[in-house]
Amino acid sequence: MIQEQIVNFLKNYGFIFPNSEIYGGLSNAWDYGPLGVLLKKNIKDLWWKEFIIKDPFAIGIDSSIIVNPNVWKASGHLSNFSDPLIECKNCHNRFRADKLIEENVKDTKITEQTDFKTLEKIISDNKIKCPVCGKNDWTSIRTFNLMFKVHQGILDDETNINYLRPETAQGIFMNFANVQRTTRAKLPFAIGQIGKSFRNEITPGNFIFRTREFEQMELEYFVFPKDADTIFDEQLKKIQNFIHKILQINQHNIKLREHKKDELSHYSNRTIDIEYHFPHGWKELWGIANRTDYDLKSHIKHSNANLWYLDPITNQKIIPYVIEPSVGVERLLYALINDKYEIEKLKDDETREVLRLPYQLAPYKAAVLPLVNKLNTEAKEVFESLVSVGIETIYDTSGSIGKRYRRQDAIGTPFCLTFDFESKDDKKVTIRYRDSMKQERIFIKDLKEFLMNQR
């Protein structure tokens, strides 16, 4: 599936809209429409259920987006959280030097440790041209910090600079002692949260894959150092189970890539990326890292706070290791749409758009369709009976019944319930299955149980 086709589909059906469109838009910013916001909510709810509620050792929090700026000094974000920026002297467009090389030079190994002189030499030797104007006239590479600056307070000066958080993880580390004290949690235990993060990307792009504002679902698993490898493997298996069995993403579109030693971030001693085959290639979908004791140790050093863990068995103080599975909501949504959207060939050279989302992810679980408008009163009663028990249901009267079926197929609704003239007498509706297009009659009184059993 090509990216343009996916983007048009999502715009046309109300999943995603360009941000500020009536003012000409804002580069690589997107708003989530009526269907998109439901799909995002379902993804987040499923993640929370599987990684927080079902895990007896997991606890949730919701930390602030703006925190004391010393947090980012301690975490290393002010000194290490940057990209190599290069600018075209002709048109003054700016790019990430490493991504420019990746897109133009095959089989070239670039890591976080690759120095700027090496990057400049690769660009020069391969005569890489500006993607915008086609010139080969570049500035030297310089460091570009990805933190979004904001001014806090009434004075707009350097003394009041703060930052929008680039990740949710630090909010968890800052609250490690508070959570452990109030819940009396014992190692191993996890703290998770879902929230917005902000990164001033040089070259955001590929639709919602890389944006400056995004939502993360992060888990920090605090463990005894000796148990870190075991829990890393357990969490990796849990992620794979979530992707394949719960989200039902095609296994052929998923692969694991373990970071080599010279690729590892400064805080990690092991990282694995779970990659998905997006329209623009194999890219990271989900990451899991062993962050060691880097974060807690750093915050202890800079804040002098007591972030030690007292082992109740040995009575010794230790700094736990942290296993971190982290995924972006938008990337997961994009992967799901790519995986489940299909233009299916039917008989007589006809086609239909169908979004084969699992029941729990579908924005609407059922659509109630009166065959004709004369049946609106009775059909509305069926609709109201379903929404009253919390079943996400849509009511659709616009167009022929065939067009309404096609519309519901395209937005991923698993079941269409048609109220026709016979329904008044036999107290049944025709239920149509999205994936097979099979139809059968079902008693109206049995609809709630039928749909709730799909969960």
Buried (B, 14 or more C-beta within 10 A) or exposed (E): BEBEEBBEBBBEBBBBBBBEEEEEEEEBBBEBBEBBBBBBBBBBBBBBEBBBEEBEBBBBBEBEBEBEBEBBEBBBBBEEBBBBBBBBEBBEEBBBBBBBBBBBBEEEEBEEEBEBEEBBEBBEEBEBBBBEBEEBEBEEBEEBBBBBEEEEEEEEEEEEEBBBBBBBBBBBBBBBBEBBEEEEBEBBBBBBBBBEBBBBBBBBEBBBBBBBBBBBBBBBBBBBEEBBBEBBEBBBEBBBEBBEEBBBBBEEBBEEBEBEEEBBBEBBBBBBBBBBBBBBEBBBBBBBBBBBBBBBBBBBEEBEEEBBBEEEEEEEEBBBBBBBBBBBBBBBBBBBBBBBBBEEEEEEEEEBBBBBBBBBBBBBBBBBBBBEEEBBEBBBEBBEBBBEEEBBBBBBBEEEBEEBBBBBBBBBBBBBBBBBEEBEEEEBBBBBEBEEBEEEEBEBEEBBEBBEEBE
